[in-house]
Amino acid sequence: MEPTTPNLAADLIRIHKVITRGINVCLVRGREYLQSGFPQPQTLQGYSSYTHSLASVLDSHHTVEDIFAFPEFRSIIPSAPYAKLASDHNQIESLLTPLPPVIAELSEDAHKGLLSIVDTLRKISEIWEPHIQLEERYFSEATLNAVMSLENQRRISEAAGKYSQEHSGPPYWVVPFILYNLERDDRVLMAATFPALIMEEMVPTVWADQWAPMKPLLLD
């Protein structure tokens, strides 16, 4: 029987969930810390690594779409608003570009840096929400399955996954960030895309201390 996976539309929705929750958590907690400060150094460390992971995953996700997905989709889904989607990507990229040094230099008394992070993510959020609504509308499961074979979906999914793993990082932050910004059912499906070594040894043991400060911001 022909396999029912991969499912590019479902993959798209899952990574959208990761990023959407990441933006919301960074905004909510960032505003709290602006009012009351970071309660302890580990809180600052967790927020910094979480925000860095968000920026890295968001940048990688849009690059994957630009390189692997949209060029394939243009000929088979010509009605999608590619110019608008590309414009959104460019706007978000311009907002993301100055963030890494701000995040890296964030300290307990860096009110200005935290304010910059929160303001930047607020602007990104205003673009992000309508942007993903467009993507999920035009690249739905029904639409993709009607015009793209499972083999082509698999090829794009594997290429995108390989690129993301090579170009987002560090993995000891980014992989737990992706997994634990998903509810359990989605997490199981996402975990299946990573090598067994990462899931069985690296995340729970080898990387445990490095991503531990992020745990209060992640789902159980």
N, C-alpha and C positions, 0 to 999 in steps of 0.2 A: 504494500500500500504506500502511496506517495506520502512523504512526511508533511506535516502541517506547519513545520517550522523551518527556517526562521520567519519572523514576522516583523518586517521593517517598521510598519506603523506602530506596533506594540513597543518595539525598541525605542522609537521616537518619543512615545508618550512616557515611557519609564524615565528616560534621561530628562525629559521636561519636568517630571515630578521631582527628581533630584535637585535640579537647578531652582525650581520654583520654591521648594521648601528652604533651600540654602539661602536664597535672597531674603525670604521672609524672616528666617531665624536671625540672619545678620542684621537686618533692620530693627527687629524687635529688641534683640539683646543690645545692639549698638546704642539704641536710644536709652535703654535702661542704664548702660554704663556711662553715657553722657551725663545722666542725672546724678548717679550715685557713685561713679567710679568703679574700677575693677576691685572686687572684694579681696582677691588674693592673686599673687603672681601666676598661679596655675590657670586662673580664669582668663587672664590676659593671654597666656600662651595658647589656651584652647581656642579663644576667639580669633587670634591671629592665624593659627594654622587652619582653622575652619574657613576663614575668609579667603586665605590664600588658595585653598582647595577649590572653593567656589569659583574664583576668578580663573583658575587653571582649567577646570572642567568646562566652564562656559566658553572660554576661548577655543578649546579643543573641539567642542561640540560644533561650533559655528564653522570652524575650518573644515571639519569632516563633511558637513553639509555642502560647503562651497566646492570642495575637491571631489568628493565621491558621489553624493546624492543628487544634488541639483543638476549637474551635467547629464546624468542618466535620465532624470525625470523630464527634462525640457522637451524631449522628442515624443514622449509618450503621455505627458500631462501638460500640454502646451497652454492650457487655460490658467495655470497657477500664476500668481503675481510675483514673478521672480525678481523684477526690478525693485519692488517694495521690500521683499525679503532681503535682498542684497543691501539695500539702503539701511535697513534695520541692523544688519550685521555690522556694517561700517560704523554706524552711530555707536553701537555697543562696544565695538573694538576701540574706538577713540576714547570712550569713557574708561575702559579697562586698562588701557596702556599705562597711565600714570599710577595705577593702584599698587603694584607690587612693592616699590620702594616705600610707599606710605605704610603699607601693612608691615613690612620688615622693620621699620623704625618705630612702630607703635610701642609706647611705654605707658606706665600707669598714670603719668601726668600729661600724656600727649593728647590733650583735649582737641587741639586743632586737627591732628591726624585722624582721630576718631570721627570728628565732625565731617571731614572730607570723605571718609569711607561711607558713612551713612548717607551723605548727600549724593555721592556717586551712585550708590546702590538704589537710592530712591529714583534717580533718573533712569537707571537701567530697568527698574521694575516697570516704569511707565511705558517703556518700549516693549519689554519682554511679554507682558500679558497678552496684548493684542497680537503680537508676533506669533506666539505659539498657537493661538486660536486659528490664525490663518493656516499655519502649517498643518495642524491636525484636521482642519477642514478639507484642504486640498490633497493631503497625502494620507487619507484614511485607509484603514485595512481593506475596505471594499474596493476603493479606487485602485490601490496598488495591486491587489490580487487580480483585478480585472485586466491589468495591462502589463504585469511583470511576472515572470515565472519565479517559482521558488528558488531555482538555481541562481537566477540573477539577484534575488533578494539575499540569498546566502553569500554570494560573492561580494556584494556591497557591504553587508553586515560584517564579514570577516575583515575586509580591507579597512573599514571604519574603526573596528575594534583594535586592530593592530596599530593603526595610526594614533588612536587615542592613548593607548598604553605607552607608546613611545614618546608622545609629545605632551603629556600632562603629568604633573608630579609635584613633589616627590611621591612615589607610590605608597609609602607608609602612611601618608596622610590622605591621598586622593582615593585610594581603593576603599578604605573604611568610610570616607565621606560619601562615596557613591552608594555603597551598600546600606549604610545606616541612616540615609535620608529617604529610604524606601520602607514601606510597610512590609510585613513578613512575606506575603505571597509574591509581591514584586521582587523582593530581595532574593528569594530562592531562584527566580528566573534570571535575575542579573548575575547572581553568583555562578550560575552555570556557564557564563561567558568567560570566566577567569580560569586559568590553569589550576588544577587540584592543589599544587604546591602552595599557591597563594592563599587559597581558602583554608587549607588544613594546617599549614605551618606558619606562613608569614603573618597573616592578619591576627590570628589568635595568640601567637607566641612571640615570634621574632620581632614583629612591629608593635607589640602590645604597649610598651612603655611610650613609644613615640606618638601614638594617636590617643592615648588615655586622656590627655587634657581636653580633647574634643568631646568626650563622652556625654557631658551634661547637655550638649547641644544636639546630640543625635538621638534617634529612636532606639528603643530597646530591641 
